[in-house]
Amino acid sequence: MPANAMVDTSPSLSPPTVDAVYAAACAAAYGSPVIENSYRGLVAEIIVTTALAPDWHLCSAGWSGWDLQHVSGCRLEVKQSAARQTWAAPKKPPTPGFGIPEKTGYYENGVTWTAQTGRHAHIYVFAYHPLVDETTDHRKASQWQFNVVPTSQLPSAKSISLVKLRSRSETVLWGGLKIAVEQARATL
């Protein structure tokens, strides 16, 4: 046997099933009310998708250049931020903001790279979770606030503060998100 060969010497143990791995991964990533930054984006995308269904579908997997797509082909990017994080709160909370840099390209269907500098979505939805107390639950759609902005109305900056966003668009809750997105889509 080669020196680097792997040998299973535990006859009584079985590898976990796919369902067991899935359940453990979901519990680790999404089982707590306050979700880590690297996982919270998907939570926000799903919350937005549920508000916009059935004409919009989630397509963010595979490094797509946008997060949702309308049946008409209109593309939407979801950006999220939250006041409460998984780490201890600083004495002076940071100013809420969102990264909006132009990209050098995007993947189509998660496979084909298209080199094209710019912002590739037509509409941006900025999702902000403002709560910091014990009721905070990033998984609750009713706790999020949203600002919808057509891409053409974004500044050429790499980021935008929540204050500047709110001067450009009305803040809506989950129940008003579909109307706000459709109003933005009608202006394109």
CORWO-V826398 format. One record per residue. N is the residue number from 0. PHI is phi in degrees with one decimal (* if undefined). Layout:
N|PHI / N|PHI
This chain:
0|* / 1|-61.2 / 2|-62.3 / 3|-96.7 / 4|-69.7 / 5|-97.5 / 6|-121.2 / 7|-90.2 / 8|-104.5 / 9|-109.9 / 10|-65.7 / 11|-88.0 / 12|-98.9 / 13|-112.9 / 14|-66.0 / 15|-66.9 / 16|-74.6 / 17|-58.7 / 18|-62.0 / 19|-67.9 / 20|-65.0 / 21|-58.3 / 22|-63.1 / 23|-67.5 / 24|-65.5 / 25|-62.6 / 26|-64.8 / 27|-68.0 / 28|-82.8 / 29|-125.6 / 30|-80.9 / 31|-108.4 / 32|-63.6 / 33|-100.1 / 34|-100.9 / 35|-59.4 / 36|-49.4 / 37|-67.3 / 38|-105.6 / 39|-65.1 / 40|-58.6 / 41|-65.9 / 42|-60.1 / 43|-62.2 / 44|-61.8 / 45|-67.8 / 46|-61.7 / 47|-64.9 / 48|-59.0 / 49|-65.4 / 50|-72.2 / 51|-98.8 / 52|-60.4 / 53|-97.7 / 54|-82.2 / 55|-113.7 / 56|-130.7 / 57|-73.9 / 58|-140.0 / 59|-78.4 / 60|-67.6 / 61|72.2 / 62|60.4 / 63|-61.3 / 64|-79.6 / 65|-154.0 / 66|-102.6 / 67|-131.9 / 68|-135.8 / 69|-83.4 / 70|-59.4 / 71|-79.8 / 72|102.8 / 73|-61.5 / 74|-112.9 / 75|-133.7 / 76|-111.7 / 77|-107.6 / 78|-116.8 / 79|-135.4 / 80|-152.4 / 81|-141.3 / 82|-70.3 / 83|-99.8 / 84|-115.9 / 85|-80.8 / 86|-106.0 / 87|-61.2 / 88|-69.4 / 89|-72.1 / 90|-61.6 / 91|-113.0 / 92|-61.2 / 93|-70.0 / 94|-72.9 / 95|-62.6 / 96|-158.2 / 97|-139.8 / 98|-79.4 / 99|-135.8 / 100|-68.7 / 101|-69.6 / 102|-106.2 / 103|-85.7 / 104|168.9 / 105|-156.9 / 106|-96.5 / 107|-97.0 / 108|56.9 / 109|71.4 / 110|-126.3 / 111|-93.0 / 112|-81.2 / 113|-114.4 / 114|-81.4 / 115|-157.0 / 116|-72.9 / 117|144.2 / 118|-101.5 / 119|-96.5 / 120|-92.3 / 121|-87.2 / 122|-135.5 / 123|-113.2 / 124|-112.7 / 125|-101.7 / 126|-104.3 / 127|-125.9 / 128|-107.1 / 129|-86.4 / 130|-77.2 / 131|-131.4 / 132|-88.6 / 133|-70.4 / 134|-85.0 / 135|-56.7 / 136|-148.6 / 137|-61.2 / 138|-83.5 / 139|-90.1 / 140|-58.2 / 141|-68.7 / 142|-90.9 / 143|-90.3 / 144|-119.5 / 145|-131.6 / 146|-126.4 / 147|-111.2 / 148|-137.2 / 149|-60.9 / 150|-55.3 / 151|-62.8 / 152|-97.1 / 153|-84.9 / 154|-70.8 / 155|-78.3 / 156|-69.1 / 157|-86.5 / 158|-150.3 / 159|-144.1 / 160|-82.2 / 161|-62.2 / 162|-61.0 / 163|-66.7 / 164|-61.4 / 165|-69.4 / 166|-82.3 / 167|-101.7 / 168|-153.8 / 169|-75.8 / 170|-83.3 / 171|-125.4 / 172|-93.6 / 173|-51.7 / 174|-63.9 / 175|-100.3 / 176|-66.2 / 177|-61.9 / 178|-62.8 / 179|-63.1 / 180|-67.8 / 181|-66.5 / 182|-64.3 / 183|-65.9 / 184|-62.9 / 185|-68.4 / 186|-87.7 / 187|-77.5
